[in-house]
Amino acid sequence: MSRFVKNEKGYEKSFSADWKAVKKGLKKVRAEVGEPKKVPTSIALDPRFVADLKKEAKSRGIPYQVLMRMFIVEGFQRLKKNSA
């Protein structure tokens, strides 16, 4: 199965879903698990870094925002562990 990122050509043709059902399902899961919604943030990064990040994310088959979030969460957890 090939993976597509939203901004790649062919994404919309390769994937379809009932988005109302997806959102309803997500709300149900969050309510059951107690997972809060994510809070959108903004960060200014060097364009070359973002380009490199996108290349790395594409090679892993994930959106670059997910890769950034992984780096931030893992780095913060390591920081907390080392300062304890």
PyMOL Python script that loads the backbone (N, CA, C, O; Angstrom):
from pymol import cmd

cmd.read_pdbstr("""\
ATOM      1  N   MET A   1       0.846  -1.179   0.000  1.00  0.00           N
ATOM      2  CA  MET A   1       0.000   0.000   0.000  1.00  0.00           C
ATOM      3  C   MET A   1       0.885   1.234   0.000  1.00  0.00           C
ATOM      4  O   MET A   1       1.749   1.381   0.865  1.00  0.00           O
ATOM      5  N   SER A   2       0.679   2.110  -0.953  1.00  0.00           N
ATOM      6  CA  SER A   2       1.480   3.328  -0.980  1.00  0.00           C
ATOM      7  C   SER A   2       0.877   4.366  -0.038  1.00  0.00           C
ATOM      8  O   SER A   2      -0.328   4.378   0.217  1.00  0.00           O
ATOM      9  N   ARG A   3       1.737   5.227   0.464  1.00  0.00           N
ATOM     10  CA  ARG A   3       1.281   6.283   1.378  1.00  0.00           C
ATOM     11  C   ARG A   3       1.344   7.615   0.665  1.00  0.00           C
ATOM     12  O   ARG A   3       2.259   7.867  -0.118  1.00  0.00           O
ATOM     13  N   PHE A   4       0.386   8.456   0.932  1.00  0.00           N
ATOM     14  CA  PHE A   4       0.350   9.783   0.344  1.00  0.00           C
ATOM     15  C   PHE A   4       0.255  10.818   1.443  1.00  0.00           C
ATOM     16  O   PHE A   4      -0.298  10.558   2.512  1.00  0.00           O
ATOM     17  N   VAL A   5       0.791  11.977   1.176  1.00  0.00           N
ATOM     18  CA  VAL A   5       0.674  13.119   2.066  1.00  0.00           C
ATOM     19  C   VAL A   5      -0.305  14.071   1.400  1.00  0.00           C
ATOM     20  O   VAL A   5      -0.344  14.148   0.172  1.00  0.00           O
ATOM     21  N   LYS A   6      -1.092  14.793   2.175  1.00  0.00           N
ATOM     22  CA  LYS A   6      -2.149  15.635   1.638  1.00  0.00           C
ATOM     23  C   LYS A   6      -1.704  16.535   0.498  1.00  0.00           C
ATOM     24  O   LYS A   6      -2.458  16.730  -0.456  1.00  0.00           O
ATOM     25  N   ASN A   7      -0.499  17.089   0.570  1.00  0.00           N
ATOM     26  CA  ASN A   7      -0.098  18.041  -0.451  1.00  0.00           C
ATOM     27  C   ASN A   7       0.546  17.379  -1.674  1.00  0.00           C
ATOM     28  O   ASN A   7       1.008  18.082  -2.573  1.00  0.00           O
ATOM     29  N   GLU A   8       0.586  16.061  -1.725  1.00  0.00           N
ATOM     30  CA  GLU A   8       1.116  15.368  -2.894  1.00  0.00           C
ATOM     31  C   GLU A   8       0.026  15.187  -3.935  1.00  0.00           C
ATOM     32  O   GLU A   8      -1.150  15.032  -3.607  1.00  0.00           O
ATOM     33  N   LYS A   9       0.438  15.208  -5.200  1.00  0.00           N
ATOM     34  CA  LYS A   9      -0.520  14.973  -6.279  1.00  0.00           C
ATOM     35  C   LYS A   9      -1.071  13.562  -6.149  1.00  0.00           C
ATOM     36  O   LYS A   9      -0.342  12.627  -5.818  1.00  0.00           O
ATOM     37  N   GLY A  10      -2.355  13.416  -6.410  1.00  0.00           N
ATOM     38  CA  GLY A  10      -2.977  12.105  -6.364  1.00  0.00           C
ATOM     39  C   GLY A  10      -3.539  11.719  -5.012  1.00  0.00           C
ATOM     40  O   GLY A  10      -4.187  10.679  -4.893  1.00  0.00           O
ATOM     41  N   TYR A  11      -3.310  12.529  -3.989  1.00  0.00           N
ATOM     42  CA  TYR A  11      -3.778  12.188  -2.646  1.00  0.00           C
ATOM     43  C   TYR A  11      -5.288  12.016  -2.608  1.00  0.00           C
ATOM     44  O   TYR A  11      -5.797  11.004  -2.125  1.00  0.00           O
ATOM     45  N   GLU A  12      -6.002  13.015  -3.121  1.00  0.00           N
ATOM     46  CA  GLU A  12      -7.459  12.980  -3.030  1.00  0.00           C
ATOM     47  C   GLU A  12      -8.048  11.834  -3.845  1.00  0.00           C
ATOM     48  O   GLU A  12      -9.093  11.291  -3.484  1.00  0.00           O
ATOM     49  N   LYS A  13      -7.388  11.463  -4.941  1.00  0.00           N
ATOM     50  CA  LYS A  13      -7.880  10.355  -5.754  1.00  0.00           C
ATOM     51  C   LYS A  13      -7.624   9.014  -5.074  1.00  0.00           C
ATOM     52  O   LYS A  13      -8.380   8.062  -5.266  1.00  0.00           O
ATOM     53  N   SER A  14      -6.567   8.943  -4.287  1.00  0.00           N
ATOM     54  CA  SER A  14      -6.178   7.667  -3.697  1.00  0.00           C
ATOM     55  C   SER A  14      -6.892   7.368  -2.384  1.00  0.00           C
ATOM     56  O   SER A  14      -6.814   6.244  -1.889  1.00  0.00           O
ATOM     57  N   PHE A  15      -7.581   8.342  -1.814  1.00  0.00           N
ATOM     58  CA  PHE A  15      -8.131   8.160  -0.485  1.00  0.00           C
ATOM     59  C   PHE A  15      -9.492   8.820  -0.382  1.00  0.00           C
ATOM     60  O   PHE A  15      -9.662   9.974  -0.773  1.00  0.00           O
ATOM     61  N   SER A  16     -10.451   8.093   0.140  1.00  0.00           N
ATOM     62  CA  SER A  16     -11.755   8.688   0.404  1.00  0.00           C
ATOM     63  C   SER A  16     -12.267   8.132   1.724  1.00  0.00           C
ATOM     64  O   SER A  16     -11.958   7.000   2.096  1.00  0.00           O
ATOM     65  N   ALA A  17     -13.043   8.929   2.419  1.00  0.00           N
ATOM     66  CA  ALA A  17     -13.570   8.506   3.710  1.00  0.00           C
ATOM     67  C   ALA A  17     -14.830   9.287   4.027  1.00  0.00           C
ATOM     68  O   ALA A  17     -15.064  10.360   3.472  1.00  0.00           O
ATOM     69  N   ASP A  18     -15.625   8.754   4.906  1.00  0.00           N
ATOM     70  CA  ASP A  18     -16.790   9.455   5.428  1.00  0.00           C
ATOM     71  C   ASP A  18     -16.293  10.285   6.604  1.00  0.00           C
ATOM     72  O   ASP A  18     -16.242   9.799   7.734  1.00  0.00           O
ATOM     73  N   TRP A  19     -15.926  11.540   6.341  1.00  0.00           N
ATOM     74  CA  TRP A  19     -15.280  12.376   7.349  1.00  0.00           C
ATOM     75  C   TRP A  19     -16.166  12.663   8.547  1.00  0.00           C
ATOM     76  O   TRP A  19     -15.660  12.838   9.655  1.00  0.00           O
ATOM     77  N   LYS A  20     -17.472  12.717   8.351  1.00  0.00           N
ATOM     78  CA  LYS A  20     -18.371  12.925   9.500  1.00  0.00           C
ATOM     79  C   LYS A  20     -18.286  11.739  10.455  1.00  0.00           C
ATOM     80  O   LYS A  20     -18.277  11.914  11.673  1.00  0.00           O
ATOM     81  N   ALA A  21     -18.223  10.530   9.893  1.00  0.00           N
ATOM     82  CA  ALA A  21     -18.109   9.332  10.730  1.00  0.00           C
ATOM     83  C   ALA A  21     -16.752   9.282  11.417  1.00  0.00           C
ATOM     84  O   ALA A  21     -16.652   8.858  12.569  1.00  0.00           O
ATOM     85  N   VAL A  22     -15.719   9.709  10.721  1.00  0.00           N
ATOM     86  CA  VAL A  22     -14.376   9.723  11.313  1.00  0.00           C
ATOM     87  C   VAL A  22     -14.339  10.676  12.499  1.00  0.00           C
ATOM     88  O   VAL A  22     -13.850  10.316  13.570  1.00  0.00           O
ATOM     89  N   LYS A  23     -14.856  11.898  12.315  1.00  0.00           N
ATOM     90  CA  LYS A  23     -14.864  12.871  13.414  1.00  0.00           C
ATOM     91  C   LYS A  23     -15.702  12.375  14.587  1.00  0.00           C
ATOM     92  O   LYS A  23     -15.323  12.543  15.746  1.00  0.00           O
ATOM     93  N   LYS A  24     -16.838  11.767  14.280  1.00  0.00           N
ATOM     94  CA  LYS A  24     -17.698  11.224  15.339  1.00  0.00           C
ATOM     95  C   LYS A  24     -16.955  10.127  16.100  1.00  0.00           C
ATOM     96  O   LYS A  24     -17.020  10.072  17.328  1.00  0.00           O
ATOM     97  N   GLY A  25     -16.256   9.262  15.384  1.00  0.00           N
ATOM     98  CA  GLY A  25     -15.491   8.196  16.020  1.00  0.00           C
ATOM     99  C   GLY A  25     -14.364   8.736  16.877  1.00  0.00           C
ATOM    100  O   GLY A  25     -14.119   8.227  17.971  1.00  0.00           O
ATOM    101  N   LEU A  26     -13.671   9.768  16.392  1.00  0.00           N
ATOM    102  CA  LEU A  26     -12.592  10.379  17.172  1.00  0.00           C
ATOM    103  C   LEU A  26     -13.117  10.982  18.464  1.00  0.00           C
ATOM    104  O   LEU A  26     -12.503  10.829  19.520  1.00  0.00           O
ATOM    105  N   LYS A  27     -14.251  11.665  18.383  1.00  0.00           N
ATOM    106  CA  LYS A  27     -14.836  12.254  19.585  1.00  0.00           C
ATOM    107  C   LYS A  27     -15.171  11.164  20.602  1.00  0.00           C
ATOM    108  O   LYS A  27     -14.963  11.332  21.804  1.00  0.00           O
ATOM    109  N   LYS A  28     -15.696  10.042  20.097  1.00  0.00           N
ATOM    110  CA  LYS A  28     -16.064   8.939  20.987  1.00  0.00           C
ATOM    111  C   LYS A  28     -14.819   8.356  21.652  1.00  0.00           C
ATOM    112  O   LYS A  28     -14.823   8.100  22.856  1.00  0.00           O
ATOM    113  N   VAL A  29     -13.764   8.148  20.882  1.00  0.00           N
ATOM    114  CA  VAL A  29     -12.519   7.590  21.432  1.00  0.00           C
ATOM    115  C   VAL A  29     -11.919   8.538  22.454  1.00  0.00           C
ATOM    116  O   VAL A  29     -11.502   8.106  23.528  1.00  0.00           O
ATOM    117  N   ARG A  30     -11.869   9.838  22.131  1.00  0.00           N
ATOM    118  CA  ARG A  30     -11.316  10.807  23.079  1.00  0.00           C
ATOM    119  C   ARG A  30     -12.112  10.836  24.375  1.00  0.00           C
ATOM    120  O   ARG A  30     -11.546  10.976  25.459  1.00  0.00           O
ATOM    121  N   ALA A  31     -13.427  10.702  24.257  1.00  0.00           N
ATOM    122  CA  ALA A  31     -14.262  10.710  25.455  1.00  0.00           C
ATOM    123  C   ALA A  31     -13.995   9.470  26.306  1.00  0.00           C
ATOM    124  O   ALA A  31     -13.953   9.554  27.534  1.00  0.00           O
ATOM    125  N   GLU A  32     -13.815   8.316  25.653  1.00  0.00           N
ATOM    126  CA  GLU A  32     -13.564   7.074  26.381  1.00  0.00           C
ATOM    127  C   GLU A  32     -12.182   7.063  27.030  1.00  0.00           C
ATOM    128  O   GLU A  32     -12.023   6.613  28.165  1.00  0.00           O
ATOM    129  N   VAL A  33     -11.198   7.555  26.309  1.00  0.00           N
ATOM    130  CA  VAL A  33      -9.816   7.518  26.783  1.00  0.00           C
ATOM    131  C   VAL A  33      -9.497   8.726  27.652  1.00  0.00           C
ATOM    132  O   VAL A  33      -8.579   8.684  28.471  1.00  0.00           O
ATOM    133  N   GLY A  34     -10.242   9.783  27.475  1.00  0.00           N
ATOM    134  CA  GLY A  34      -9.971  11.006  28.213  1.00  0.00           C
ATOM    135  C   GLY A  34      -8.844  11.817  27.598  1.00  0.00           C
ATOM    136  O   GLY A  34      -8.231  12.650  28.265  1.00  0.00           O
ATOM    137  N   GLU A  35      -8.575  11.566  26.313  1.00  0.00           N
ATOM    138  CA  GLU A  35      -7.499  12.289  25.626  1.00  0.00           C
ATOM    139  C   GLU A  35      -7.981  13.679  25.225  1.00  0.00           C
ATOM    140  O   GLU A  35      -8.986  13.806  24.526  1.00  0.00           O
ATOM    141  N   PRO A  36      -7.277  14.723  25.660  1.00  0.00           N
ATOM    142  CA  PRO A  36      -7.678  16.071  25.270  1.00  0.00           C
ATOM    143  C   PRO A  36      -7.295  16.364  23.826  1.00  0.00           C
ATOM    144  O   PRO A  36      -6.418  15.716  23.255  1.00  0.00           O
ATOM    145  N   LYS A  37      -7.969  17.352  23.250  1.00  0.00           N
ATOM    146  CA  LYS A  37      -7.604  17.792  21.909  1.00  0.00           C
ATOM    147  C   LYS A  37      -6.206  18.388  21.949  1.00  0.00           C
ATOM    148  O   LYS A  37      -5.760  18.903  22.975  1.00  0.00           O
ATOM    149  N   LYS A  38      -5.532  18.308  20.827  1.00  0.00           N
ATOM    150  CA  LYS A  38      -4.215  18.941  20.735  1.00  0.00           C
ATOM    151  C   LYS A  38      -4.397  20.445  20.561  1.00  0.00           C
ATOM    152  O   LYS A  38      -5.368  20.894  19.952  1.00  0.00           O
ATOM    153  N   VAL A  39      -3.466  21.214  21.095  1.00  0.00           N
ATOM    154  CA  VAL A  39      -3.521  22.669  21.017  1.00  0.00           C
ATOM    155  C   VAL A  39      -2.605  23.126  19.886  1.00  0.00           C
ATOM    156  O   VAL A  39      -1.405  22.852  19.922  1.00  0.00           O
ATOM    157  N   PRO A  40      -3.145  23.814  18.886  1.00  0.00           N
ATOM    158  CA  PRO A  40      -2.280  24.290  17.803  1.00  0.00           C
ATOM    159  C   PRO A  40      -1.319  25.362  18.313  1.00  0.00           C
ATOM    160  O   PRO A  40      -1.689  26.222  19.112  1.00  0.00           O
ATOM    161  N   THR A  41      -0.091  25.292  17.837  1.00  0.00           N
ATOM    162  CA  THR A  41       0.924  26.273  18.205  1.00  0.00           C
ATOM    163  C   THR A  41       1.620  26.752  16.946  1.00  0.00           C
ATOM    164  O   THR A  41       1.390  26.224  15.858  1.00  0.00           O
ATOM    165  N   SER A  42       2.458  27.739  17.099  1.00  0.00           N
ATOM    166  CA  SER A  42       3.195  28.273  15.961  1.00  0.00           C
ATOM    167  C   SER A  42       4.658  28.393  16.352  1.00  0.00           C
ATOM    168  O   SER A  42       4.985  28.790  17.470  1.00  0.00           O
ATOM    169  N   ILE A  43       5.532  28.047  15.417  1.00  0.00           N
ATOM    170  CA  ILE A  43       6.960  28.144  15.665  1.00  0.00           C
ATOM    171  C   ILE A  43       7.633  28.556  14.361  1.00  0.00           C
ATOM    172  O   ILE A  43       7.291  28.044  13.295  1.00  0.00           O
ATOM    173  N   ALA A  44       8.577  29.468  14.444  1.00  0.00           N
ATOM    174  CA  ALA A  44       9.306  29.918  13.264  1.00  0.00           C
ATOM    175  C   ALA A  44      10.593  29.119  13.129  1.00  0.00           C
ATOM    176  O   ALA A  44      11.413  29.085  14.046  1.00  0.00           O
ATOM    177  N   LEU A  45      10.763  28.477  11.978  1.00  0.00           N
ATOM    178  CA  LEU A  45      11.941  27.652  11.732  1.00  0.00           C
ATOM    179  C   LEU A  45      12.615  28.078  10.433  1.00  0.00           C
ATOM    180  O   LEU A  45      11.975  28.628   9.537  1.00  0.00           O
ATOM    181  N   ASP A  46      13.905  27.817  10.349  1.00  0.00           N
ATOM    182  CA  ASP A  46      14.663  28.098   9.144  1.00  0.00           C
ATOM    183  C   ASP A  46      14.086  27.278   7.985  1.00  0.00           C
ATOM    184  O   ASP A  46      13.856  26.080   8.148  1.00  0.00           O
ATOM    185  N   PRO A  47      13.851  27.883   6.836  1.00  0.00           N
ATOM    186  CA  PRO A  47      13.264  27.157   5.706  1.00  0.00           C
ATOM    187  C   PRO A  47      14.080  25.928   5.278  1.00  0.00           C
ATOM    188  O   PRO A  47      13.514  24.930   4.834  1.00  0.00           O
ATOM    189  N   ARG A  48      15.401  26.006   5.413  1.00  0.00           N
ATOM    190  CA  ARG A  48      16.232  24.841   5.054  1.00  0.00           C
ATOM    191  C   ARG A  48      15.981  23.689   6.014  1.00  0.00           C
ATOM    192  O   ARG A  48      15.963  22.527   5.609  1.00  0.00           O
ATOM    193  N   PHE A  49      15.788  24.013   7.287  1.00  0.00           N
ATOM    194  CA  PHE A  49      15.493  22.975   8.275  1.00  0.00           C
ATOM    195  C   PHE A  49      14.149  22.320   7.970  1.00  0.00           C
ATOM    196  O   PHE A  49      14.009  21.100   8.050  1.00  0.00           O
ATOM    197  N   VAL A  50      13.169  23.138   7.624  1.00  0.00           N
ATOM    198  CA  VAL A  50      11.843  22.597   7.308  1.00  0.00           C
ATOM    199  C   VAL A  50      11.924  21.693   6.073  1.00  0.00           C
ATOM    200  O   VAL A  50      11.292  20.637   6.033  1.00  0.00           O
ATOM    201  N   ALA A  51      12.694  22.103   5.080  1.00  0.00           N
ATOM    202  CA  ALA A  51      12.862  21.273   3.876  1.00  0.00           C
ATOM    203  C   ALA A  51      13.501  19.933   4.234  1.00  0.00           C
ATOM    204  O   ALA A  51      13.064  18.886   3.756  1.00  0.00           O
ATOM    205  N   ASP A  52      14.531  19.965   5.071  1.00  0.00           N
ATOM    206  CA  ASP A  52      15.175  18.718   5.504  1.00  0.00           C
ATOM    207  C   ASP A  52      14.209  17.850   6.313  1.00  0.00           C
ATOM    208  O   ASP A  52      14.176  16.628   6.163  1.00  0.00           O
ATOM    209  N   LEU A  53      13.430  18.499   7.165  1.00  0.00           N
ATOM    210  CA  LEU A  53      12.442  17.788   7.979  1.00  0.00           C
ATOM    211  C   LEU A  53      11.404  17.110   7.092  1.00  0.00           C
ATOM    212  O   LEU A  53      11.016  15.969   7.345  1.00  0.00           O
ATOM    213  N   LYS A  54      10.957  17.807   6.061  1.00  0.00           N
ATOM    214  CA  LYS A  54       9.968  17.233   5.136  1.00  0.00           C
ATOM    215  C   LYS A  54      10.542  16.029   4.401  1.00  0.00           C
ATOM    216  O   LYS A  54       9.848  15.031   4.205  1.00  0.00           O
ATOM    217  N   LYS A  55      11.809  16.119   3.994  1.00  0.00           N
ATOM    218  CA  LYS A  55      12.449  14.987   3.311  1.00  0.00           C
ATOM    219  C   LYS A  55      12.519  13.774   4.235  1.00  0.00           C
ATOM    220  O   LYS A  55      12.211  12.653   3.831  1.00  0.00           O
ATOM    221  N   GLU A  56      12.922  14.012   5.464  1.00  0.00           N
ATOM    222  CA  GLU A  56      13.030  12.915   6.433  1.00  0.00           C
ATOM    223  C   GLU A  56      11.661  12.300   6.703  1.00  0.00           C
ATOM    224  O   GLU A  56      11.521  11.078   6.748  1.00  0.00           O
ATOM    225  N   ALA A  57      10.655  13.150   6.881  1.00  0.00           N
ATOM    226  CA  ALA A  57       9.300  12.660   7.148  1.00  0.00           C
ATOM    227  C   ALA A  57       8.786  11.855   5.957  1.00  0.00           C
ATOM    228  O   ALA A  57       8.158  10.810   6.130  1.00  0.00           O
ATOM    229  N   LYS A  58       9.052  12.341   4.766  1.00  0.00           N
ATOM    230  CA  LYS A  58       8.598  11.625   3.570  1.00  0.00           C
ATOM    231  C   LYS A  58       9.257  10.258   3.476  1.00  0.00           C
ATOM    232  O   LYS A  58       8.611   9.280   3.100  1.00  0.00           O
ATOM    233  N   SER A  59      10.543  10.184   3.819  1.00  0.00           N
ATOM    234  CA  SER A  59      11.238   8.892   3.764  1.00  0.00           C
ATOM    235  C   SER A  59      10.669   7.914   4.797  1.00  0.00           C
ATOM    236  O   SER A  59      10.749   6.699   4.618  1.00  0.00           O
ATOM    237  N   ARG A  60      10.095   8.452   5.876  1.00  0.00           N
ATOM    238  CA  ARG A  60       9.478   7.600   6.912  1.00  0.00           C
ATOM    239  C   ARG A  60       7.999   7.341   6.621  1.00  0.00           C
ATOM    240  O   ARG A  60       7.368   6.513   7.278  1.00  0.00           O
ATOM    241  N   GLY A  61       7.449   8.055   5.628  1.00  0.00           N
ATOM    242  CA  GLY A  61       6.046   7.862   5.273  1.00  0.00           C
ATOM    243  C   GLY A  61       5.069   8.511   6.224  1.00  0.00           C
ATOM    244  O   GLY A  61       3.948   8.031   6.387  1.00  0.00           O
ATOM    245  N   ILE A  62       5.488   9.617   6.867  1.00  0.00           N
ATOM    246  CA  ILE A  62       4.604  10.321   7.795  1.00  0.00           C
ATOM    247  C   ILE A  62       4.610  11.809   7.464  1.00  0.00           C
ATOM    248  O   ILE A  62       5.566  12.288   6.855  1.00  0.00           O
ATOM    249  N   PRO A  63       3.579  12.552   7.842  1.00  0.00           N
ATOM    250  CA  PRO A  63       3.583  14.001   7.645  1.00  0.00           C
ATOM    251  C   PRO A  63       4.674  14.658   8.498  1.00  0.00           C
ATOM    252  O   PRO A  63       4.983  14.186   9.592  1.00  0.00           O
ATOM    253  N   TYR A  64       5.247  15.742   7.992  1.00  0.00           N
ATOM    254  CA  TYR A  64       6.357  16.374   8.710  1.00  0.00           C
ATOM    255  C   TYR A  64       5.927  16.954  10.046  1.00  0.00           C
ATOM    256  O   TYR A  64       6.736  17.029  10.970  1.00  0.00           O
ATOM    257  N   GLN A  65       4.663  17.370  10.169  1.00  0.00           N
ATOM    258  CA  GLN A  65       4.201  17.896  11.454  1.00  0.00           C
ATOM    259  C   GLN A  65       4.214  16.803  12.522  1.00  0.00           C
ATOM    260  O   GLN A  65       4.505  17.069  13.688  1.00  0.00           O
ATOM    261  N   VAL A  66       3.899  15.584  12.120  1.00  0.00           N
ATOM    262  CA  VAL A  66       3.923  14.456  13.054  1.00  0.00           C
ATOM    263  C   VAL A  66       5.355  14.207  13.509  1.00  0.00           C
ATOM    264  O   VAL A  66       5.602  13.965  14.690  1.00  0.00           O
ATOM    265  N   LEU A  67       6.299  14.266  12.570  1.00  0.00           N
ATOM    266  CA  LEU A  67       7.706  14.073  12.920  1.00  0.00           C
ATOM    267  C   LEU A  67       8.175  15.165  13.884  1.00  0.00           C
ATOM    268  O   LEU A  67       8.889  14.878  14.845  1.00  0.00           O
ATOM    269  N   MET A  68       7.779  16.415  13.631  1.00  0.00           N
ATOM    270  CA  MET A  68       8.145  17.504  14.550  1.00  0.00           C
ATOM    271  C   MET A  68       7.574  17.247  15.934  1.00  0.00           C
ATOM    272  O   MET A  68       8.263  17.425  16.939  1.00  0.00           O
ATOM    273  N   ARG A  69       6.319  16.831  15.986  1.00  0.00           N
ATOM    274  CA  ARG A  69       5.681  16.567  17.284  1.00  0.00           C
ATOM    275  C   ARG A  69       6.408  15.440  18.012  1.00  0.00           C
ATOM    276  O   ARG A  69       6.597  15.504  19.226  1.00  0.00           O
ATOM    277  N   MET A  70       6.814  14.410  17.275  1.00  0.00           N
ATOM    278  CA  MET A  70       7.565  13.314  17.886  1.00  0.00           C
ATOM    279  C   MET A  70       8.869  13.822  18.496  1.00  0.00           C
ATOM    280  O   MET A  70       9.211  13.464  19.623  1.00  0.00           O
ATOM    281  N   PHE A  71       9.599  14.659  17.750  1.00  0.00           N
ATOM    282  CA  PHE A  71      10.857  15.207  18.254  1.00  0.00           C
ATOM    283  C   PHE A  71      10.633  16.035  19.518  1.00  0.00           C
ATOM    284  O   PHE A  71      11.383  15.914  20.487  1.00  0.00           O
ATOM    285  N   ILE A  72       9.619  16.858  19.503  1.00  0.00           N
ATOM    286  CA  ILE A  72       9.351  17.731  20.648  1.00  0.00           C
ATOM    287  C   ILE A  72       8.973  16.901  21.880  1.00  0.00           C
ATOM    288  O   ILE A  72       9.515  17.116  22.965  1.00  0.00           O
ATOM    289  N   VAL A  73       8.054  15.966  21.713  1.00  0.00           N
ATOM    290  CA  VAL A  73       7.591  15.155  22.845  1.00  0.00           C
ATOM    291  C   VAL A  73       8.736  14.314  23.403  1.00  0.00           C
ATOM    292  O   VAL A  73       8.954  14.288  24.614  1.00  0.00           O
ATOM    293  N   GLU A  74       9.474  13.620  22.515  1.00  0.00           N
ATOM    294  CA  GLU A  74      10.570  12.771  22.982  1.00  0.00           C
ATOM    295  C   GLU A  74      11.679  13.593  23.634  1.00  0.00           C
ATOM    296  O   GLU A  74      12.239  13.186  24.652  1.00  0.00           O
ATOM    297  N   GLY A  75      11.996  14.746  23.049  1.00  0.00           N
ATOM    298  CA  GLY A  75      13.032  15.602  23.624  1.00  0.00           C
ATOM    299  C   GLY A  75      12.642  16.123  24.992  1.00  0.00           C
ATOM    300  O   GLY A  75      13.472  16.176  25.899  1.00  0.00           O
ATOM    301  N   PHE A  76      11.384  16.510  25.146  1.00  0.00           N
ATOM    302  CA  PHE A  76      10.926  17.027  26.436  1.00  0.00           C
ATOM    303  C   PHE A  76      10.911  15.931  27.491  1.00  0.00           C
ATOM    304  O   PHE A  76      11.272  16.167  28.644  1.00  0.00           O
ATOM    305  N   GLN A  77      10.487  14.719  27.091  1.00  0.00           N
ATOM    306  CA  GLN A  77      10.501  13.603  28.043  1.00  0.00           C
ATOM    307  C   GLN A  77      11.924  13.291  28.504  1.00  0.00           C
ATOM    308  O   GLN A  77      12.152  13.011  29.681  1.00  0.00           O
ATOM    309  N   ARG A  78      12.879  13.341  27.574  1.00  0.00           N
ATOM    310  CA  ARG A  78      14.282  13.114  27.923  1.00  0.00           C
ATOM    311  C   ARG A  78      14.798  14.212  28.854  1.00  0.00           C
ATOM    312  O   ARG A  78      15.539  13.936  29.798  1.00  0.00           O
ATOM    313  N   LEU A  79      14.410  15.438  28.586  1.00  0.00           N
ATOM    314  CA  LEU A  79      14.819  16.579  29.432  1.00  0.00           C
ATOM    315  C   LEU A  79      14.293  16.397  30.853  1.00  0.00           C
ATOM    316  O   LEU A  79      15.033  16.580  31.820  1.00  0.00           O
ATOM    317  N   LYS A  80      13.012  16.036  30.979  1.00  0.00           N
ATOM    318  CA  LYS A  80      12.419  15.819  32.301  1.00  0.00           C
ATOM    319  C   LYS A  80      13.106  14.674  33.028  1.00  0.00           C
ATOM    320  O   LYS A  80      13.356  14.762  34.230  1.00  0.00           O
ATOM    321  N   LYS A  81      13.413  13.603  32.310  1.00  0.00           N
ATOM    322  CA  LYS A  81      14.064  12.444  32.918  1.00  0.00           C
ATOM    323  C   LYS A  81      15.468  12.804  33.417  1.00  0.00           C
ATOM    324  O   LYS A  81      15.865  12.388  34.505  1.00  0.00           O
ATOM    325  N   ASN A  82      16.204  13.565  32.636  1.00  0.00           N
ATOM    326  CA  ASN A  82      17.580  13.932  33.011  1.00  0.00           C
ATOM    327  C   ASN A  82      17.639  14.955  34.135  1.00  0.00           C
ATOM    328  O   ASN A  82      18.634  15.028  34.855  1.00  0.00           O
ATOM    329  N   SER A  83      16.588  15.741  34.291  1.00  0.00           N
ATOM    330  CA  SER A  83      16.608  16.766  35.339  1.00  0.00           C
ATOM    331  C   SER A  83      16.041  16.250  36.659  1.00  0.00           C
ATOM    332  O   SER A  83      16.088  16.943  37.676  1.00  0.00           O
ATOM    333  N   ALA A  84      15.515  15.051  36.638  1.00  0.00           N
ATOM    334  CA  ALA A  84      14.914  14.482  37.870  1.00  0.00           C
ATOM    335  C   ALA A  84      15.957  13.923  38.800  1.00  0.00           C
ATOM    336  O   ALA A  84      15.622  13.413  39.869  1.00  0.00           O
TER     337      ALA A  84
END
""", "prot")
cmd.dss("prot")
cmd.show_as("cartoon", "prot")
cmd.util.cbc("prot")
cmd.orient("prot")
